[in-house]
Amino acid sequence: MHIGLPDPTRNGALAPAVLIVGSGPAGLFAACALLRHGVMPRIVERLLAPHGETRGTALQPAVLEILDRAGLIEPFLRAAVRIRQVQLLGPHLQEIATAKFAGIGCKYEFQCSLPQWRTEAILREHLARLGVKIEYGTEVRAIEEDPDGLRVMLESGGRSETFTTAYVLGAGGAHSVTRHSMQEHLEGATYDGRFIVADVKIRLPSPPECGRVIVGSKGFGLLSPLPDARWLIFVNREEADIRRELPAAEAAIGDFDAAEAGVPDGGAVLVRPDGFIGFRAAPANEATMDALDAHLTTYLVPGRCSRH
Ligand SMILES: Cc1cc2nc3c(=O)[nH]c(=O)nc-3n(C[C@H](O)[C@H](O)[C@H](O)COP(=O)(O)OP(=O)(O)OC[C@H]3O[C@@H](n4cnc5c(N)ncnc54)[C@H](O)[C@@H]3O)c2cc1C
């Protein structure tokens, strides 16, 4: 049985009692949870189509337990690579510390690592099987209280719609219309600094099922395995480096200081931690990824690492 509100515009059919704003992981998972309890939500998303971004990649053991309880764990176990340890390394890849998930007392003593677009696709596929479709290109513009519930103003393809619902579940991310409609402010602070976040297909010599944080005098780099021989690379940039274009690869090789970057004789790799590429956490597209991939290749130890 599904729960809803009588909708006079639908000849007595039930309108969804819950409107979910946003189809990121929070909105999609909330929809899965509501469906388990017999509530069929309506989900609107202002993007025209799903994104393809690699962020939010590490699903922690506690999140895996929640997915398990929701009956959703299997596709995540199949799609993700498992990270069982994270190494903290210094110059020359000297080990400073290693954190292992073994023995933490959870059912899943590892992180599942996969791009956020894949996480969202898994949740969307589950919802589609249960008959829920995401309404793309539909933006919530305002939410007001109404004697019958909440009046929500939607806009889709230049057309406006007013929709009354009992509950609005605000999953619109950081700049949420739901939060604004309640005169609430997002608490918290933004980290200082500028970072490169990239998803690249390269082969890196690294222990299996291991994430690495490598610190040097100019900053840090995070290397985290993803499915399909890809890596999430997160590197800080120098504040002063505001270049928006890549330097020529030859010039970059000339700049490269292997010892500073922590590349040992035994062969390993680090993206130079002083910032060398001109985008800030940009969404991946062919051009930026090709440029970054080519550029990263210049930082690999020849013969030890190779690009696929
Ligand atoms: C570059 C980058 C790198 C990141 N890296 C990491 C990481 O390494 N690890 C990590 O844990 N987290 C990371 N994050 C954060 C992670 O992506 C977020 O925590 C996560 O996406 C939050 O999920 P969410 O569902 O709450 O919101 P979102 O994923 O932001 O989804 C909100 C959705 O709501 C839609 N929306 C917003 N307003 C409206 C509206 N009015 N009407 C209709 N739709 C609306 C948006 O289009 C969006 O699709 C990163 C974020 C960014 C930007």
The ligand as a MOL file (V3000), in Angstrom:
LIG
                    3D

  0  0  0     0  0            999 V3000
M  V30 BEGIN CTAB
M  V30 COUNTS 53 58 0 0 0
M  V30 BEGIN ATOM
M  V30 1 C 34.3490 18.5940 -6.1140 0
M  V30 2 C 33.7780 17.8360 -4.9650 0
M  V30 3 C 34.5090 16.8020 -4.3970 0
M  V30 4 C 33.9860 16.0790 -3.3360 0
M  V30 5 N 34.7090 15.0370 -2.8200 0
M  V30 6 C 34.2200 14.3270 -1.8070 0
M  V30 7 C 34.9450 13.2370 -1.2480 0
M  V30 8 O 36.0460 12.9490 -1.6860 0
M  V30 9 N 34.4030 12.5340 -0.2260 0
M  V30 10 C 33.1710 12.8490 0.2610 0
M  V30 11 O 32.6980 12.1610 1.1630 0
M  V30 12 N 32.4530 13.8580 -0.2430 0
M  V30 13 C 32.9400 14.5980 -1.2430 0
M  V30 14 N 32.2280 15.6190 -1.7520 0
M  V30 15 C 30.9440 15.9090 -1.1470 0
M  V30 16 C 29.8540 14.9780 -1.6550 0
M  V30 17 O 29.8410 14.9920 -3.0530 0
M  V30 18 C 28.5560 15.5020 -1.0460 0
M  V30 19 O 28.6530 15.3670 0.3560 0
M  V30 20 C 27.3410 14.7620 -1.5260 0
M  V30 21 O 27.1450 14.9620 -2.8970 0
M  V30 22 C 26.1310 15.2770 -0.7730 0
M  V30 23 O 25.0150 14.5620 -1.2350 0
M  V30 24 P 23.5910 15.2130 -1.2360 0
M  V30 25 O 22.6640 14.2230 -1.8280 0
M  V30 26 O 23.3090 15.7490 0.1300 0
M  V30 27 O 23.7080 16.5230 -2.1510 0
M  V30 28 P 24.1490 16.6810 -3.6580 0
M  V30 29 O 24.9580 15.5530 -4.1480 0
M  V30 30 O 24.6900 18.0640 -3.7610 0
M  V30 31 O 22.7760 16.6000 -4.4440 0
M  V30 32 C 21.8340 17.6250 -4.3910 0
M  V30 33 C 21.0120 17.5690 -5.6680 0
M  V30 34 O 19.9050 18.4430 -5.5160 0
M  V30 35 C 19.7150 19.1570 -6.7190 0
M  V30 36 N 19.0210 20.3930 -6.3750 0
M  V30 37 C 19.5020 21.3960 -5.6070 0
M  V30 38 N 18.5630 22.3500 -5.4550 0
M  V30 39 C 17.4800 21.9450 -6.1530 0
M  V30 40 C 16.2030 22.5250 -6.3860 0
M  V30 41 N 15.8730 23.7010 -5.8740 0
M  V30 42 N 15.3170 21.8490 -7.1510 0
M  V30 43 C 15.6500 20.6350 -7.6750 0
M  V30 44 N 16.8570 20.0550 -7.5000 0
M  V30 45 C 17.7530 20.7040 -6.7360 0
M  V30 46 C 21.1280 19.3790 -7.2330 0
M  V30 47 O 21.1280 19.6010 -8.6440 0
M  V30 48 C 21.8020 18.0570 -6.8720 0
M  V30 49 O 21.7130 17.0990 -7.8990 0
M  V30 50 C 32.7190 16.3880 -2.8080 0
M  V30 51 C 31.9870 17.4330 -3.3690 0
M  V30 52 C 32.4980 18.1530 -4.4410 0
M  V30 53 C 31.6880 19.2780 -5.0300 0
M  V30 END ATOM
M  V30 BEGIN BOND
M  V30 1 1 1 2
M  V30 2 1 2 3
M  V30 3 2 2 52
M  V30 4 2 3 4
M  V30 5 1 4 5
M  V30 6 1 4 50
M  V30 7 2 5 6
M  V30 8 1 6 7
M  V30 9 1 6 13
M  V30 10 2 7 8
M  V30 11 1 7 9
M  V30 12 1 9 10
M  V30 13 2 10 11
M  V30 14 1 10 12
M  V30 15 2 12 13
M  V30 16 1 13 14
M  V30 17 1 14 15
M  V30 18 1 14 50
M  V30 19 1 15 16
M  V30 20 1 16 17
M  V30 21 1 16 18
M  V30 22 1 18 19
M  V30 23 1 18 20
M  V30 24 1 20 21
M  V30 25 1 20 22
M  V30 26 1 22 23
M  V30 27 1 23 24
M  V30 28 2 24 25
M  V30 29 1 24 26
M  V30 30 1 24 27
M  V30 31 1 27 28
M  V30 32 2 28 29
M  V30 33 1 28 30
M  V30 34 1 28 31
M  V30 35 1 31 32
M  V30 36 1 32 33
M  V30 37 1 33 34
M  V30 38 1 33 48
M  V30 39 1 34 35
M  V30 40 1 35 36
M  V30 41 1 35 46
M  V30 42 1 36 37
M  V30 43 1 36 45
M  V30 44 2 37 38
M  V30 45 1 38 39
M  V30 46 1 39 40
M  V30 47 2 39 45
M  V30 48 1 40 41
M  V30 49 2 40 42
M  V30 50 1 42 43
M  V30 51 2 43 44
M  V30 52 1 44 45
M  V30 53 1 46 47
M  V30 54 1 46 48
M  V30 55 1 48 49
M  V30 56 2 50 51
M  V30 57 1 51 52
M  V30 58 1 52 53
M  V30 END BOND
M  V30 END CTAB
M  END
